[in-house]
Amino acid sequence: MDPYASIINDLKQKTDKTLKHLKEQLASIRTGRASPALVDTIRVEYYGTMTPLQQIAHVSVPEPRMLTIKPFDGSPQVVKDIEKAIQKSDLGLNPQSDGKMLRLTMPPLSGEQRQKLVVKVKDLVEQNRVALRNERRDANKLADQMKKDGKLTEDQCKKAHEAIDKELKAHEQKLDEALRTKSKEILDE
């Protein structure tokens, strides 16, 4: 693989990873509707090990505003541990337990809560935009270093910078689209 292509491929992998990370972050932000993705980031102390909730329990959506969480291991202690983890999370939800499973009811969001969530989404998108710009800077430095080392010609270096900018713009548009989609989802519920 020529050096020019390796720079672009490396940048593409990093920017795709950043975009995927943003989508995971946005999935955990609550809207008016229940979604199993809300609890994806919750980790539970399970026999001394911090374990992702999905690995120890089945999460389902029986109603539009309710999540049920049923541990695979039916022990009451596991239910209590999951309940504790949910209460410690920043979801702001209080689970109801019957000893065998948990129910999370999503109360409707007030207008003020919705606005705060939109601000949080904007902050997350901006953090990821900064990450993309840092990846662009690193790719540009690499192209300049390769030119200095004689691995790229002047034209190839210029072409690499243009391709890097084009790649970044495409991913920034995806960030903007994710922001619009999530904001609309929060405000329209």
C-alpha positions as CSV (number, residue, x, y, z in Angstrom):
1,M,0.0,0.0,0.0
2,D,1.4,3.4,-0.9
3,P,2.0,5.9,1.9
4,Y,-0.7,8.3,0.6
5,A,-3.4,5.6,0.8
6,S,-2.3,4.5,4.3
7,I,-2.7,8.0,5.6
8,I,-6.2,8.3,4.3
9,N,-7.2,4.7,5.4
10,D,-5.8,5.4,8.9
11,L,-7.7,8.7,9.1
12,K,-10.9,7.0,7.9
13,Q,-10.7,4.3,10.6
14,K,-10.2,6.9,13.3
15,T,-13.0,9.2,12.1
16,D,-15.4,6.2,11.8
17,K,-14.5,5.2,15.3
18,T,-15.2,8.8,16.6
19,L,-18.6,8.8,14.9
20,K,-19.4,5.4,16.3
21,H,-18.5,6.6,19.8
22,L,-20.8,9.6,19.4
23,K,-23.7,7.4,18.3
24,E,-23.1,5.3,21.4
25,Q,-23.1,8.4,23.6
26,L,-26.3,9.8,22.0
27,A,-28.1,6.5,22.4
28,S,-27.7,6.7,26.2
29,I,-29.3,10.1,26.3
30,R,-32.9,9.8,27.4
31,T,-35.8,11.0,25.3
32,G,-39.5,10.6,26.1
33,R,-39.5,7.0,24.8
34,A,-38.0,3.9,26.4
35,S,-35.0,2.3,24.6
36,P,-32.7,-0.5,25.7
37,A,-29.8,1.7,24.5
38,L,-30.5,3.9,27.6
39,V,-28.9,1.4,29.9
40,D,-26.0,0.3,27.6
41,T,-23.5,2.3,29.5
42,I,-24.5,1.0,32.9
43,R,-22.0,-1.3,34.6
44,V,-23.1,-3.5,37.5
45,E,-20.8,-4.9,40.2
46,Y,-21.5,-8.6,39.5
47,Y,-19.6,-11.0,41.8
48,G,-16.8,-8.4,42.3
49,T,-16.4,-7.4,38.7
50,M,-17.9,-4.4,37.0
51,T,-19.9,-5.9,34.2
52,P,-22.1,-4.3,31.4
53,L,-25.8,-4.6,32.3
54,Q,-26.6,-6.4,28.9
55,Q,-24.3,-9.2,29.9
56,I,-26.1,-10.1,33.1
57,A,-29.7,-9.2,32.2
58,H,-32.3,-9.1,29.5
59,V,-33.6,-5.6,28.7
60,S,-36.9,-5.2,27.0
61,V,-39.5,-2.5,26.1
62,P,-43.0,-3.8,26.9
63,E,-44.5,-0.3,26.6
64,P,-43.4,2.9,24.9
65,R,-42.4,4.5,28.3
66,M,-41.2,1.5,30.2
67,L,-38.1,-0.7,30.3
68,T,-38.0,-4.1,32.1
69,I,-34.7,-5.6,33.2
70,K,-34.7,-9.3,34.1
71,P,-31.4,-10.7,35.3
72,F,-30.3,-14.1,33.8
73,D,-29.3,-15.1,37.3
74,G,-32.5,-14.8,39.2
75,S,-30.8,-14.1,42.6
76,P,-32.3,-11.2,44.6
77,Q,-28.8,-9.9,45.2
78,V,-28.2,-9.4,41.5
79,V,-31.5,-7.5,41.3
80,K,-30.4,-5.2,44.1
81,D,-27.0,-4.7,42.5
82,I,-28.6,-3.7,39.2
83,E,-31.0,-1.4,41.0
84,K,-28.1,0.3,42.8
85,A,-26.2,0.8,39.5
86,I,-29.2,2.4,37.9
87,Q,-29.8,4.7,40.8
88,K,-26.1,5.8,40.7
89,S,-26.3,6.4,36.9
90,D,-27.1,9.9,35.5
91,L,-30.4,8.6,34.0
92,G,-32.5,10.2,36.8
93,L,-34.8,7.1,36.9
94,N,-35.9,5.2,40.0
95,P,-36.4,1.5,39.3
96,Q,-39.3,-0.5,40.8
97,S,-38.3,-4.0,41.9
98,D,-40.5,-7.1,42.5
99,G,-37.4,-9.1,43.6
100,K,-37.1,-10.9,40.3
101,M,-37.0,-8.0,37.8
102,L,-36.9,-4.2,37.6
103,R,-39.2,-1.8,35.8
104,L,-38.0,1.6,34.7
105,T,-40.8,4.0,33.9
106,M,-39.9,7.0,31.8
107,P,-41.8,10.1,33.0
108,P,-42.6,12.7,30.4
109,L,-39.8,15.3,30.0
110,S,-40.6,18.9,30.8
111,G,-39.7,21.6,28.3
112,E,-36.8,22.7,30.5
113,Q,-35.4,19.1,30.8
114,R,-35.7,18.8,27.0
115,Q,-33.7,22.0,26.5
116,K,-31.0,20.8,28.9
117,L,-30.8,17.5,27.1
118,V,-30.4,19.3,23.7
119,V,-27.5,21.3,25.3
120,K,-25.9,18.1,26.5
121,V,-26.2,16.6,22.9
122,K,-24.6,19.8,21.5
123,D,-21.7,19.5,23.9
124,L,-21.2,15.8,23.0
125,V,-21.2,16.6,19.3
126,E,-18.7,19.5,19.9
127,Q,-16.4,17.2,21.8
128,N,-16.4,14.8,19.0
129,R,-15.9,17.6,16.4
130,V,-12.7,18.5,18.3
131,A,-11.6,14.9,18.3
132,L,-12.1,14.9,14.5
133,R,-10.1,18.0,14.1
134,N,-7.3,16.5,16.2
135,E,-7.3,13.5,13.9
136,R,-7.1,15.8,10.9
137,R,-4.2,17.6,12.4
138,D,-2.4,14.3,13.1
139,A,-3.0,13.1,9.6
140,N,-1.7,16.4,8.1
141,K,1.4,16.2,10.3
142,L,2.0,12.6,9.1
143,A,1.7,13.7,5.5
144,D,4.1,16.5,6.0
145,Q,6.6,14.2,7.8
146,M,6.4,11.7,4.9
147,K,7.1,14.5,2.4
148,K,10.0,15.6,4.5
149,D,11.3,12.0,4.6
150,G,11.0,11.7,0.9
151,K,8.1,9.1,0.9
152,L,5.7,11.6,-0.7
153,T,6.2,14.1,-3.4
154,E,5.0,17.7,-3.1
155,D,2.0,16.9,-5.3
156,Q,1.1,13.8,-3.3
157,C,1.4,15.7,-0.1
158,K,-1.0,18.4,-1.4
159,K,-3.4,15.7,-2.6
160,A,-3.2,14.0,0.8
161,H,-4.1,17.3,2.6
162,E,-7.1,17.8,0.2
163,A,-8.3,14.2,0.8
164,I,-7.9,14.6,4.5
165,D,-10.0,17.8,4.5
166,K,-12.6,16.1,2.3
167,E,-12.8,13.1,4.7
168,L,-13.1,15.5,7.7
169,K,-15.9,17.5,6.0
170,A,-17.9,14.3,5.3
171,H,-17.6,13.2,8.9
172,E,-18.5,16.7,10.2
173,Q,-21.7,16.5,8.1
174,K,-22.5,13.2,9.8
175,L,-22.0,14.8,13.2
176,D,-24.3,17.6,12.2
177,E,-26.9,15.1,11.0
178,A,-26.7,13.1,14.3
179,L,-27.1,16.4,16.2
180,R,-30.2,17.4,14.2
181,T,-31.7,13.9,14.5
182,K,-31.2,13.5,18.3
183,S,-32.3,17.1,19.0
184,K,-35.5,16.5,17.0
185,E,-36.1,13.2,18.8
186,I,-35.8,15.0,22.2
187,L,-37.9,18.0,21.4
188,D,-40.7,16.2,19.4
189,E,-41.6,13.5,22.0
